[in-house]
């Protein structure tokens, strides 16, 4: 993605590349963009880049959703009692 290459070149000698730096860079970038700017970037994506973007969005959003509901923690099994005659 051209945008990623440009951001990397601008900041590779200024940041350590750890997760905190990358988060800060991404949020600073997004803070400067409006909806129209973001839509123009999306329009310029190649097909695979668009699929990658949507895939990452879906994966991270679903992880957050499941984590917020404590999904995956051991739950007591639900036992349905039946009257057998």
PDB file of N, CA, C and O in Angstrom:
ATOM      1  N   UNK A   1       0.847  -1.160   0.000  1.00  0.00           N
ATOM      2  CA  UNK A   1       0.000   0.000   0.000  1.00  0.00           C
ATOM      3  C   UNK A   1       0.900   1.233   0.000  1.00  0.00           C
ATOM      4  O   UNK A   1       1.797   1.367   0.833  1.00  0.00           O
ATOM      5  N   UNK A   2       0.650   2.101  -0.923  1.00  0.00           N
ATOM      6  CA  UNK A   2       1.465   3.298  -1.088  1.00  0.00           C
ATOM      7  C   UNK A   2       1.504   4.139   0.189  1.00  0.00           C
ATOM      8  O   UNK A   2       2.561   4.640   0.574  1.00  0.00           O
ATOM      9  N   UNK A   3       0.358   4.289   0.838  1.00  0.00           N
ATOM     10  CA  UNK A   3       0.278   5.086   2.056  1.00  0.00           C
ATOM     11  C   UNK A   3       1.196   4.523   3.146  1.00  0.00           C
ATOM     12  O   UNK A   3       1.900   5.279   3.815  1.00  0.00           O
ATOM     13  N   UNK A   4       1.189   3.223   3.321  1.00  0.00           N
ATOM     14  CA  UNK A   4       2.026   2.588   4.339  1.00  0.00           C
ATOM     15  C   UNK A   4       3.497   2.820   4.021  1.00  0.00           C
ATOM     16  O   UNK A   4       4.290   3.140   4.907  1.00  0.00           O
ATOM     17  N   UNK A   5       3.855   2.658   2.753  1.00  0.00           N
ATOM     18  CA  UNK A   5       5.247   2.897   2.351  1.00  0.00           C
ATOM     19  C   UNK A   5       5.670   4.332   2.635  1.00  0.00           C
ATOM     20  O   UNK A   5       6.783   4.573   3.102  1.00  0.00           O
ATOM     21  N   UNK A   6       4.786   5.284   2.355  1.00  0.00           N
ATOM     22  CA  UNK A   6       5.105   6.695   2.588  1.00  0.00           C
ATOM     23  C   UNK A   6       5.253   6.994   4.079  1.00  0.00           C
ATOM     24  O   UNK A   6       6.191   7.683   4.481  1.00  0.00           O
ATOM     25  N   UNK A   7       4.348   6.489   4.890  1.00  0.00           N
ATOM     26  CA  UNK A   7       4.446   6.704   6.335  1.00  0.00           C
ATOM     27  C   UNK A   7       5.704   6.051   6.907  1.00  0.00           C
ATOM     28  O   UNK A   7       6.378   6.621   7.764  1.00  0.00           O
ATOM     29  N   UNK A   8       6.002   4.866   6.427  1.00  0.00           N
ATOM     30  CA  UNK A   8       7.199   4.157   6.888  1.00  0.00           C
ATOM     31  C   UNK A   8       8.455   4.963   6.564  1.00  0.00           C
ATOM     32  O   UNK A   8       9.326   5.138   7.416  1.00  0.00           O
ATOM     33  N   UNK A   9       8.540   5.445   5.341  1.00  0.00           N
ATOM     34  CA  UNK A   9       9.719   6.215   4.937  1.00  0.00           C
ATOM     35  C   UNK A   9       9.850   7.505   5.747  1.00  0.00           C
ATOM     36  O   UNK A   9      10.959   7.909   6.097  1.00  0.00           O
ATOM     37  N   UNK A  10       8.738   8.141   6.040  1.00  0.00           N
ATOM     38  CA  UNK A  10       8.767   9.389   6.807  1.00  0.00           C
ATOM     39  C   UNK A  10       9.232   9.181   8.251  1.00  0.00           C
ATOM     40  O   UNK A  10       9.930  10.027   8.811  1.00  0.00           O
ATOM     41  N   UNK A  11       8.845   8.063   8.843  1.00  0.00           N
ATOM     42  CA  UNK A  11       9.047   7.894  10.283  1.00  0.00           C
ATOM     43  C   UNK A  11      10.002   6.778  10.688  1.00  0.00           C
ATOM     44  O   UNK A  11      10.224   6.586  11.884  1.00  0.00           O
ATOM     45  N   UNK A  12      10.562   6.051   9.767  1.00  0.00           N
ATOM     46  CA  UNK A  12      11.371   4.891  10.149  1.00  0.00           C
ATOM     47  C   UNK A  12      12.605   5.258  10.953  1.00  0.00           C
ATOM     48  O   UNK A  12      13.065   4.454  11.764  1.00  0.00           O
ATOM     49  N   UNK A  13      13.147   6.433  10.756  1.00  0.00           N
ATOM     50  CA  UNK A  13      14.322   6.843  11.521  1.00  0.00           C
ATOM     51  C   UNK A  13      13.960   7.694  12.735  1.00  0.00           C
ATOM     52  O   UNK A  13      14.840   8.127  13.479  1.00  0.00           O
ATOM     53  N   UNK A  14      12.671   7.933  12.933  1.00  0.00           N
ATOM     54  CA  UNK A  14      12.224   8.773  14.037  1.00  0.00           C
ATOM     55  C   UNK A  14      11.541   7.980  15.138  1.00  0.00           C
ATOM     56  O   UNK A  14      11.444   8.447  16.272  1.00  0.00           O
ATOM     57  N   UNK A  15      11.071   6.796  14.815  1.00  0.00           N
ATOM     58  CA  UNK A  15      10.347   5.976  15.776  1.00  0.00           C
ATOM     59  C   UNK A  15      11.053   4.637  15.958  1.00  0.00           C
ATOM     60  O   UNK A  15      11.841   4.216  15.110  1.00  0.00           O
ATOM     61  N   UNK A  16      10.762   3.977  17.072  1.00  0.00           N
ATOM     62  CA  UNK A  16      11.396   2.679  17.328  1.00  0.00           C
ATOM     63  C   UNK A  16      10.687   1.539  16.611  1.00  0.00           C
ATOM     64  O   UNK A  16      11.272   0.477  16.399  1.00  0.00           O
ATOM     65  N   UNK A  17       9.437   1.754  16.240  1.00  0.00           N
ATOM     66  CA  UNK A  17       8.682   0.699  15.570  1.00  0.00           C
ATOM     67  C   UNK A  17       7.962  -0.219  16.536  1.00  0.00           C
ATOM     68  O   UNK A  17       7.373  -1.219  16.126  1.00  0.00           O
ATOM     69  N   UNK A  18       8.009   0.120  17.838  1.00  0.00           N
ATOM     70  CA  UNK A  18       7.271  -0.722  18.775  1.00  0.00           C
ATOM     71  C   UNK A  18       5.777  -0.421  18.662  1.00  0.00           C
ATOM     72  O   UNK A  18       5.364   0.514  17.976  1.00  0.00           O
ATOM     73  N   UNK A  19       4.994  -1.220  19.340  1.00  0.00           N
ATOM     74  CA  UNK A  19       3.540  -1.118  19.205  1.00  0.00           C
ATOM     75  C   UNK A  19       3.020   0.257  19.629  1.00  0.00           C
ATOM     76  O   UNK A  19       2.087   0.781  19.022  1.00  0.00           O
ATOM     77  N   UNK A  20       3.613   0.831  20.651  1.00  0.00           N
ATOM     78  CA  UNK A  20       3.173   2.143  21.122  1.00  0.00           C
ATOM     79  C   UNK A  20       3.429   3.224  20.070  1.00  0.00           C
ATOM     80  O   UNK A  20       2.576   4.083  19.846  1.00  0.00           O
ATOM     81  N   UNK A  21       4.592   3.186  19.428  1.00  0.00           N
ATOM     82  CA  UNK A  21       4.895   4.157  18.372  1.00  0.00           C
ATOM     83  C   UNK A  21       3.951   4.013  17.187  1.00  0.00           C
ATOM     84  O   UNK A  21       3.468   5.003  16.637  1.00  0.00           O
ATOM     85  N   UNK A  22       3.700   2.787  16.809  1.00  0.00           N
ATOM     86  CA  UNK A  22       2.828   2.534  15.659  1.00  0.00           C
ATOM     87  C   UNK A  22       1.403   2.991  15.961  1.00  0.00           C
ATOM     88  O   UNK A  22       0.749   3.591  15.108  1.00  0.00           O
ATOM     89  N   UNK A  23       0.921   2.709  17.175  1.00  0.00           N
ATOM     90  CA  UNK A  23      -0.408   3.182  17.573  1.00  0.00           C
ATOM     91  C   UNK A  23      -0.476   4.700  17.506  1.00  0.00           C
ATOM     92  O   UNK A  23      -1.428   5.266  16.969  1.00  0.00           O
ATOM     93  N   UNK A  24       0.543   5.353  18.056  1.00  0.00           N
ATOM     94  CA  UNK A  24       0.577   6.814  18.075  1.00  0.00           C
ATOM     95  C   UNK A  24       0.574   7.376  16.656  1.00  0.00           C
ATOM     96  O   UNK A  24      -0.141   8.337  16.372  1.00  0.00           O
ATOM     97  N   UNK A  25       1.362   6.787  15.770  1.00  0.00           N
ATOM     98  CA  UNK A  25       1.428   7.236  14.387  1.00  0.00           C
ATOM     99  C   UNK A  25       0.087   7.042  13.682  1.00  0.00           C
ATOM    100  O   UNK A  25      -0.383   7.935  12.977  1.00  0.00           O
ATOM    101  N   UNK A  26      -0.519   5.887  13.872  1.00  0.00           N
ATOM    102  CA  UNK A  26      -1.801   5.599  13.226  1.00  0.00           C
ATOM    103  C   UNK A  26      -2.895   6.547  13.716  1.00  0.00           C
ATOM    104  O   UNK A  26      -3.667   7.069  12.912  1.00  0.00           O
ATOM    105  N   UNK A  27      -2.964   6.771  15.022  1.00  0.00           N
ATOM    106  CA  UNK A  27      -4.001   7.651  15.548  1.00  0.00           C
ATOM    107  C   UNK A  27      -3.756   9.105  15.147  1.00  0.00           C
ATOM    108  O   UNK A  27      -4.707   9.837  14.871  1.00  0.00           O
ATOM    109  N   UNK A  28      -2.502   9.527  15.111  1.00  0.00           N
ATOM    110  CA  UNK A  28      -2.190  10.891  14.666  1.00  0.00           C
ATOM    111  C   UNK A  28      -2.594  11.072  13.206  1.00  0.00           C
ATOM    112  O   UNK A  28      -3.144  12.108  12.832  1.00  0.00           O
ATOM    113  N   UNK A  29      -2.320  10.066  12.388  1.00  0.00           N
ATOM    114  CA  UNK A  29      -2.700  10.117  10.975  1.00  0.00           C
ATOM    115  C   UNK A  29      -4.215  10.220  10.837  1.00  0.00           C
ATOM    116  O   UNK A  29      -4.721  11.074  10.108  1.00  0.00           O
ATOM    117  N   UNK A  30      -4.932   9.351  11.537  1.00  0.00           N
ATOM    118  CA  UNK A  30      -6.396   9.344  11.441  1.00  0.00           C
ATOM    119  C   UNK A  30      -7.017  10.631  11.951  1.00  0.00           C
ATOM    120  O   UNK A  30      -8.051  11.072  11.449  1.00  0.00           O
ATOM    121  N   UNK A  31      -6.388  11.229  12.946  1.00  0.00           N
ATOM    122  CA  UNK A  31      -6.888  12.483  13.488  1.00  0.00           C
ATOM    123  C   UNK A  31      -6.890  13.600  12.442  1.00  0.00           C
ATOM    124  O   UNK A  31      -7.712  14.515  12.498  1.00  0.00           O
ATOM    125  N   UNK A  32      -5.972  13.514  11.503  1.00  0.00           N
ATOM    126  CA  UNK A  32      -5.852  14.537  10.462  1.00  0.00           C
ATOM    127  C   UNK A  32      -6.765  14.281   9.261  1.00  0.00           C
ATOM    128  O   UNK A  32      -6.920  15.149   8.403  1.00  0.00           O
ATOM    129  N   UNK A  33      -7.356  13.113   9.202  1.00  0.00           N
ATOM    130  CA  UNK A  33      -8.187  12.732   8.060  1.00  0.00           C
ATOM    131  C   UNK A  33      -9.659  12.969   8.366  1.00  0.00           C
ATOM    132  O   UNK A  33     -10.107  12.817   9.503  1.00  0.00           O
ATOM    133  N   UNK A  34     -10.400  13.343   7.332  1.00  0.00           N
ATOM    134  CA  UNK A  34     -11.845  13.370   7.480  1.00  0.00           C
ATOM    135  C   UNK A  34     -12.422  12.203   6.674  1.00  0.00           C
ATOM    136  O   UNK A  34     -11.679  11.463   6.031  1.00  0.00           O
ATOM    137  N   UNK A  35     -13.707  12.046   6.710  1.00  0.00           N
ATOM    138  CA  UNK A  35     -14.369  10.916   6.041  1.00  0.00           C
ATOM    139  C   UNK A  35     -14.017  10.865   4.549  1.00  0.00           C
ATOM    140  O   UNK A  35     -13.707   9.803   4.009  1.00  0.00           O
ATOM    141  N   UNK A  36     -14.071  12.010   3.909  1.00  0.00           N
ATOM    142  CA  UNK A  36     -13.801  12.062   2.469  1.00  0.00           C
ATOM    143  C   UNK A  36     -12.360  11.644   2.163  1.00  0.00           C
ATOM    144  O   UNK A  36     -12.114  10.935   1.187  1.00  0.00           O
ATOM    145  N   UNK A  37     -11.414  12.080   2.988  1.00  0.00           N
ATOM    146  CA  UNK A  37     -10.020  11.666   2.808  1.00  0.00           C
ATOM    147  C   UNK A  37      -9.883  10.151   2.889  1.00  0.00           C
ATOM    148  O   UNK A  37      -9.209   9.527   2.068  1.00  0.00           O
ATOM    149  N   UNK A  38     -10.530   9.576   3.886  1.00  0.00           N
ATOM    150  CA  UNK A  38     -10.441   8.128   4.077  1.00  0.00           C
ATOM    151  C   UNK A  38     -11.104   7.377   2.928  1.00  0.00           C
ATOM    152  O   UNK A  38     -10.582   6.362   2.467  1.00  0.00           O
ATOM    153  N   UNK A  39     -12.238   7.863   2.468  1.00  0.00           N
ATOM    154  CA  UNK A  39     -12.907   7.211   1.341  1.00  0.00           C
ATOM    155  C   UNK A  39     -12.060   7.279   0.075  1.00  0.00           C
ATOM    156  O   UNK A  39     -12.048   6.334  -0.713  1.00  0.00           O
ATOM    157  N   UNK A  40     -11.359   8.380  -0.123  1.00  0.00           N
ATOM    158  CA  UNK A  40     -10.470   8.487  -1.287  1.00  0.00           C
ATOM    159  C   UNK A  40      -9.312   7.501  -1.198  1.00  0.00           C
ATOM    160  O   UNK A  40      -8.904   6.920  -2.204  1.00  0.00           O
ATOM    161  N   UNK A  41      -8.791   7.316  -0.007  1.00  0.00           N
ATOM    162  CA  UNK A  41      -7.725   6.320   0.171  1.00  0.00           C
ATOM    163  C   UNK A  41      -8.258   4.934  -0.150  1.00  0.00           C
ATOM    164  O   UNK A  41      -7.589   4.152  -0.826  1.00  0.00           O
ATOM    165  N   UNK A  42      -9.453   4.623   0.328  1.00  0.00           N
ATOM    166  CA  UNK A  42     -10.051   3.310   0.082  1.00  0.00           C
ATOM    167  C   UNK A  42     -10.305   3.096  -1.408  1.00  0.00           C
ATOM    168  O   UNK A  42     -10.091   2.000  -1.925  1.00  0.00           O
ATOM    169  N   UNK A  43     -10.760   4.136  -2.093  1.00  0.00           N
ATOM    170  CA  UNK A  43     -11.018   4.024  -3.532  1.00  0.00           C
ATOM    171  C   UNK A  43      -9.753   3.699  -4.317  1.00  0.00           C
ATOM    172  O   UNK A  43      -9.812   3.056  -5.365  1.00  0.00           O
ATOM    173  N   UNK A  44      -8.614   4.146  -3.808  1.00  0.00           N
ATOM    174  CA  UNK A  44      -7.343   3.918  -4.505  1.00  0.00           C
ATOM    175  C   UNK A  44      -6.720   2.552  -4.207  1.00  0.00           C
ATOM    176  O   UNK A  44      -5.706   2.196  -4.807  1.00  0.00           O
ATOM    177  N   UNK A  45      -7.309   1.788  -3.294  1.00  0.00           N
ATOM    178  CA  UNK A  45      -6.749   0.485  -2.936  1.00  0.00           C
ATOM    179  C   UNK A  45      -6.928  -0.514  -4.076  1.00  0.00           C
ATOM    180  O   UNK A  45      -7.917  -0.483  -4.809  1.00  0.00           O
ATOM    181  N   UNK A  46      -5.957  -1.387  -4.200  1.00  0.00           N
ATOM    182  CA  UNK A  46      -6.114  -2.525  -5.114  1.00  0.00           C
ATOM    183  C   UNK A  46      -7.023  -3.539  -4.434  1.00  0.00           C
ATOM    184  O   UNK A  46      -7.236  -3.476  -3.223  1.00  0.00           O
ATOM    185  N   UNK A  47      -7.555  -4.469  -5.210  1.00  0.00           N
ATOM    186  CA  UNK A  47      -8.500  -5.443  -4.663  1.00  0.00           C
ATOM    187  C   UNK A  47      -7.955  -6.172  -3.444  1.00  0.00           C
ATOM    188  O   UNK A  47      -8.642  -6.275  -2.429  1.00  0.00           O
ATOM    189  N   UNK A  48      -6.726  -6.681  -3.530  1.00  0.00           N
ATOM    190  CA  UNK A  48      -6.163  -7.450  -2.421  1.00  0.00           C
ATOM    191  C   UNK A  48      -5.988  -6.577  -1.181  1.00  0.00           C
ATOM    192  O   UNK A  48      -6.201  -7.042  -0.061  1.00  0.00           O
ATOM    193  N   UNK A  49      -5.604  -5.320  -1.371  1.00  0.00           N
ATOM    194  CA  UNK A  49      -5.456  -4.411  -0.245  1.00  0.00           C
ATOM    195  C   UNK A  49      -6.798  -4.162   0.438  1.00  0.00           C
ATOM    196  O   UNK A  49      -6.872  -4.081   1.664  1.00  0.00           O
ATOM    197  N   UNK A  50      -7.846  -4.042  -0.352  1.00  0.00           N
ATOM    198  CA  UNK A  50      -9.186  -3.846   0.205  1.00  0.00           C
ATOM    199  C   UNK A  50      -9.627  -5.074   0.994  1.00  0.00           C
ATOM    200  O   UNK A  50     -10.177  -4.939   2.087  1.00  0.00           O
ATOM    201  N   UNK A  51      -9.392  -6.274   0.454  1.00  0.00           N
ATOM    202  CA  UNK A  51      -9.728  -7.498   1.175  1.00  0.00           C
ATOM    203  C   UNK A  51      -8.917  -7.605   2.460  1.00  0.00           C
ATOM    204  O   UNK A  51      -9.448  -8.003   3.497  1.00  0.00           O
ATOM    205  N   UNK A  52      -7.630  -7.251   2.402  1.00  0.00           N
ATOM    206  CA  UNK A  52      -6.784  -7.293   3.596  1.00  0.00           C
ATOM    207  C   UNK A  52      -7.302  -6.323   4.656  1.00  0.00           C
ATOM    208  O   UNK A  52      -7.370  -6.660   5.838  1.00  0.00           O
ATOM    209  N   UNK A  53      -7.661  -5.131   4.227  1.00  0.00           N
ATOM    210  CA  UNK A  53      -8.172  -4.118   5.140  1.00  0.00           C
ATOM    211  C   UNK A  53      -9.455  -4.599   5.813  1.00  0.00           C
ATOM    212  O   UNK A  53      -9.592  -4.511   7.033  1.00  0.00           O
ATOM    213  N   UNK A  54     -10.376  -5.098   5.030  1.00  0.00           N
ATOM    214  CA  UNK A  54     -11.648  -5.573   5.579  1.00  0.00           C
ATOM    215  C   UNK A  54     -11.441  -6.805   6.457  1.00  0.00           C
ATOM    216  O   UNK A  54     -12.093  -6.959   7.490  1.00  0.00           O
ATOM    217  N   UNK A  55     -10.535  -7.669   6.040  1.00  0.00           N
ATOM    218  CA  UNK A  55     -10.246  -8.856   6.845  1.00  0.00           C
ATOM    219  C   UNK A  55      -9.708  -8.480   8.213  1.00  0.00           C
ATOM    220  O   UNK A  55     -10.147  -9.018   9.230  1.00  0.00           O
ATOM    221  N   UNK A  56      -8.760  -7.558   8.239  1.00  0.00           N
ATOM    222  CA  UNK A  56      -8.189  -7.102   9.502  1.00  0.00           C
ATOM    223  C   UNK A  56      -9.261  -6.433  10.369  1.00  0.00           C
ATOM    224  O   UNK A  56      -9.325  -6.671  11.575  1.00  0.00           O
ATOM    225  N   UNK A  57     -10.084  -5.611   9.764  1.00  0.00           N
ATOM    226  CA  UNK A  57     -11.171  -4.953  10.495  1.00  0.00           C
ATOM    227  C   UNK A  57     -12.118  -5.997  11.103  1.00  0.00           C
ATOM    228  O   UNK A  57     -12.471  -5.906  12.278  1.00  0.00           O
ATOM    229  N   UNK A  58     -12.521  -6.973  10.310  1.00  0.00           N
ATOM    230  CA  UNK A  58     -13.439  -7.998  10.805  1.00  0.00           C
ATOM    231  C   UNK A  58     -12.815  -8.812  11.934  1.00  0.00           C
ATOM    232  O   UNK A  58     -13.459  -9.061  12.953  1.00  0.00           O
ATOM    233  N   UNK A  59     -11.567  -9.224  11.754  1.00  0.00           N
ATOM    234  CA  UNK A  59     -10.891 -10.035  12.766  1.00  0.00           C
ATOM    235  C   UNK A  59     -10.776  -9.271  14.075  1.00  0.00           C
ATOM    236  O   UNK A  59     -11.140  -9.791  15.130  1.00  0.00           O
ATOM    237  N   UNK A  60     -10.273  -8.045  14.019  1.00  0.00           N
ATOM    238  CA  UNK A  60     -10.074  -7.261  15.240  1.00  0.00           C
ATOM    239  C   UNK A  60     -11.400  -6.893  15.903  1.00  0.00           C
ATOM    240  O   UNK A  60     -11.508  -6.897  17.129  1.00  0.00           O
ATOM    241  N   UNK A  61     -12.401  -6.578  15.094  1.00  0.00           N
ATOM    242  CA  UNK A  61     -13.714  -6.229  15.657  1.00  0.00           C
ATOM    243  C   UNK A  61     -14.351  -7.432  16.337  1.00  0.00           C
ATOM    244  O   UNK A  61     -14.924  -7.305  17.419  1.00  0.00           O
ATOM    245  N   UNK A  62     -14.254  -8.595  15.708  1.00  0.00           N
ATOM    246  CA  UNK A  62     -14.818  -9.799  16.315  1.00  0.00           C
ATOM    247  C   UNK A  62     -14.057 -10.199  17.577  1.00  0.00           C
ATOM    248  O   UNK A  62     -14.671 -10.628  18.554  1.00  0.00           O
ATOM    249  N   UNK A  63     -12.736 -10.067  17.571  1.00  0.00           N
ATOM    250  CA  UNK A  63     -11.957 -10.346  18.785  1.00  0.00           C
ATOM    251  C   UNK A  63     -12.427  -9.459  19.923  1.00  0.00           C
ATOM    252  O   UNK A  63     -12.633  -9.928  21.042  1.00  0.00           O
ATOM    253  N   UNK A  64     -12.597  -8.177  19.634  1.00  0.00           N
ATOM    254  CA  UNK A  64     -13.057  -7.242  20.656  1.00  0.00           C
ATOM    255  C   UNK A  64     -14.446  -7.574  21.156  1.00  0.00           C
ATOM    256  O   UNK A  64     -14.716  -7.509  22.355  1.00  0.00           O
ATOM    257  N   UNK A  65     -15.320  -7.928  20.240  1.00  0.00           N
ATOM    258  CA  UNK A  65     -16.695  -8.266  20.613  1.00  0.00           C
ATOM    259  C   UNK A  65     -16.740  -9.503  21.504  1.00  0.00           C
ATOM    260  O   UNK A  65     -17.421  -9.512  22.529  1.00  0.00           O
ATOM    261  N   UNK A  66     -16.008 -10.551  21.107  1.00  0.00           N
ATOM    262  CA  UNK A  66     -15.986 -11.764  21.908  1.00  0.00           C
ATOM    263  C   UNK A  66     -15.325 -11.513  23.256  1.00  0.00           C
ATOM    264  O   UNK A  66     -15.782 -12.033  24.274  1.00  0.00           O
ATOM    265  N   UNK A  67     -14.257 -10.725  23.275  1.00  0.00           N
ATOM    266  CA  UNK A  67     -13.555 -10.424  24.531  1.00  0.00           C
ATOM    267  C   UNK A  67     -14.446  -9.616  25.465  1.00  0.00           C
ATOM    268  O   UNK A  67     -14.426  -9.833  26.676  1.00  0.00           O
ATOM    269  N   UNK A  68     -15.223  -8.694  24.922  1.00  0.00           N
ATOM    270  CA  UNK A  68     -16.080  -7.859  25.764  1.00  0.00           C
ATOM    271  C   UNK A  68     -17.199  -8.661  26.407  1.00  0.00           C
ATOM    272  O   UNK A  68     -17.744  -8.259  27.435  1.00  0.00           O
ATOM    273  N   UNK A  69     -17.533  -9.760  25.824  1.00  0.00           N
ATOM    274  CA  UNK A  69     -18.588 -10.610  26.379  1.00  0.00           C
ATOM    275  C   UNK A  69     -18.026 -11.809  27.117  1.00  0.00           C
ATOM    276  O   UNK A  69     -18.760 -12.735  27.462  1.00  0.00           O
ATOM    277  N   UNK A  70     -16.710 -11.791  27.359  1.00  0.00           N
ATOM    278  CA  UNK A  70     -16.028 -12.883  28.054  1.00  0.00           C
ATOM    279  C   UNK A  70     -16.285 -14.233  27.412  1.00  0.00           C
ATOM    280  O   UNK A  70     -16.347 -15.264  28.082  1.00  0.00           O
ATOM    281  N   UNK A  71     -16.432 -14.201  26.105  1.00  0.00           N
ATOM    282  CA  UNK A  71     -16.675 -15.447  25.373  1.00  0.00           C
ATOM    283  C   UNK A  71     -15.440 -16.325  25.475  1.00  0.00           C
ATOM    284  O   UNK A  71     -14.315 -15.827  25.451  1.00  0.00           O
ATOM    285  N   UNK A  72     -15.643 -17.602  25.586  1.00  0.00           N
ATOM    286  CA  UNK A  72     -14.530 -18.529  25.619  1.00  0.00           C
ATOM    287  C   UNK A  72     -14.154 -18.943  27.025  1.00  0.00           C
ATOM    288  O   UNK A  72     -13.419 -19.913  27.207  1.00  0.00           O
ATOM    289  N   UNK A  73     -14.646 -18.224  28.025  1.00  0.00           N
ATOM    290  CA  UNK A  73     -14.389 -18.654  29.380  1.00  0.00           C
ATOM    291  C   UNK A  73     -15.220 -19.892  29.634  1.00  0.00           C
ATOM    292  O   UNK A  73     -16.296 -20.076  29.064  1.00  0.00           O
ATOM    293  N   UNK A  74     -14.707 -20.717  30.485  1.00  0.00           N
ATOM    294  CA  UNK A  74     -15.444 -21.945  30.793  1.00  0.00           C
ATOM    295  C   UNK A  74     -16.797 -21.596  31.389  1.00  0.00           C
ATOM    296  O   UNK A  74     -16.899 -20.892  32.394  1.00  0.00           O
ATOM    297  N   UNK A  75     -17.783 -22.087  30.769  1.00  0.00           N
ATOM    298  CA  UNK A  75     -19.127 -21.878  31.280  1.00  0.00           C
ATOM    299  C   UNK A  75     -19.628 -23.198  31.830  1.00  0.00           C
ATOM    300  O   UNK A  75     -19.274 -24.271  31.341  1.00  0.00           O
ATOM    301  N   UNK A  76     -20.441 -23.100  32.831  1.00  0.00           N
ATOM    302  CA  UNK A  76     -21.030 -24.319  33.379  1.00  0.00           C
ATOM    303  C   UNK A  76     -21.931 -24.932  32.319  1.00  0.00           C
ATOM    304  O   UNK A  76     -22.740 -24.244  31.697  1.00  0.00           O
ATOM    305  N   UNK A  77     -21.777 -26.220  32.126  1.00  0.00           N
ATOM    306  CA  UNK A  77     -22.638 -26.841  31.113  1.00  0.00           C
ATOM    307  C   UNK A  77     -24.100 -26.749  31.540  1.00  0.00           C
ATOM    308  O   UNK A  77     -24.442 -26.896  32.713  1.00  0.00           O
ATOM    309  N   UNK A  78     -24.909 -26.512  30.587  1.00  0.00           N
ATOM    310  CA  UNK A  78     -26.351 -26.440  30.854  1.00  0.00           C
ATOM    311  C   UNK A  78     -26.916 -27.846  30.728  1.00  0.00           C
ATOM    312  O   UNK A  78     -26.848 -28.473  29.671  1.00  0.00           O
ATOM    313  N   UNK A  79     -27.460 -28.310  31.805  1.00  0.00           N
ATOM    314  CA  UNK A  79     -28.036 -29.660  31.807  1.00  0.00           C
ATOM    315  C   UNK A  79     -29.557 -29.528  31.835  1.00  0.00           C
ATOM    316  O   UNK A  79     -30.143 -28.948  32.749  1.00  0.00           O
ATOM    317  N   UNK A  80     -30.152 -30.074  30.824  1.00  0.00           N
ATOM    318  CA  UNK A  80     -31.611 -30.060  30.754  1.00  0.00           C
ATOM    319  C   UNK A  80     -32.113 -31.350  31.371  1.00  0.00           C
ATOM    320  O   UNK A  80     -31.820 -32.447  30.897  1.00  0.00           O
ATOM    321  N   UNK A  81     -32.867 -31.191  32.430  1.00  0.00           N
ATOM    322  CA  UNK A  81     -33.428 -32.366  33.089  1.00  0.00           C
ATOM    323  C   UNK A  81     -34.694 -32.784  32.354  1.00  0.00           C
ATOM    324  O   UNK A  81     -35.557 -31.969  32.028  1.00  0.00           O
ATOM    325  N   UNK A  82     -34.767 -34.077  32.109  1.00  0.00           N
ATOM    326  CA  UNK A  82     -35.936 -34.599  31.418  1.00  0.00           C
ATOM    327  C   UNK A  82     -36.633 -35.600  32.328  1.00  0.00           C
ATOM    328  O   UNK A  82     -36.006 -36.382  33.043  1.00  0.00           O
ATOM    329  N   UNK A  83     -37.918 -35.539  32.268  1.00  0.00           N
ATOM    330  CA  UNK A  83     -38.715 -36.532  33.005  1.00  0.00           C
ATOM    331  C   UNK A  83     -38.890 -37.746  32.107  1.00  0.00           C
ATOM    332  O   UNK A  83     -39.551 -37.691  31.070  1.00  0.00           O
ATOM    333  N   UNK A  84     -38.287 -38.826  32.531  1.00  0.00           N
ATOM    334  CA  UNK A  84     -38.420 -40.034  31.727  1.00  0.00           C
ATOM    335  C   UNK A  84     -39.371 -40.977  32.481  1.00  0.00           C
ATOM    336  O   UNK A  84     -39.119 -41.316  33.638  1.00  0.00           O
ATOM    337  N   UNK A  85     -40.433 -41.388  31.843  1.00  0.00           N
ATOM    338  CA  UNK A  85     -41.421 -42.261  32.478  1.00  0.00           C
ATOM    339  C   UNK A  85     -41.248 -43.667  32.017  1.00  0.00           C
ATOM    340  O   UNK A  85     -41.990 -44.553  32.442  1.00  0.00           O
TER     341      UNK A  85
END
